Amino acid sequence: MTIAVDFDGTIVENRYPDIGREIPFAVQTLKMLMREGHQLILWTVRNGRLLDEAVQWCTEHGLEFYSVNKNFDEEELDTARYSVKLRADLFIDDRNVGGMLDWGTIYDLVSTRQNIVEYLQRQQSAPKKKRHWWQF
C-alpha cells in the first residue's frame, strides 16, 4: 500500500516550527511497514528549511521515505496550474476524525488490512480476560 504519513503530531510531538520528541513507537512502526513493502510518503505542511529539518530528522532516525509531499520523487509540481493531492491508500495524521490512534493499533490495522470499524468490532467481540482484584 501507499501510505501518506504526517510529521508534526504524528511522528513527533507537535512543537511546530520546532521538532518535538518522537511519539513512542512511531519510528519503529514505520520501519516495520517499510520492511513489509509499503511505500511511505512523508506528507507535511512544512516547506523550505523546516521541511529540510524534518527530512533530516527522519533520515537520522532511519526513515527513508518513498517521496516527500508528492506522489513520487520525480514528480514535477506545478502548484500554480493544479492542486497537489496525494494518491495514497491510507493517510496517517493526528488530525483524523477521532484523533490519533496509537502506533500499535495503526500497525495492527495496516498489517491486517482492516478499517477502523472492523477493528473495533473485533475488539468488542474478543473474549474478555478476567481481571484480578488489584486491577479494579
Disulfide bonds with the S-S distance in Angstrom:
none
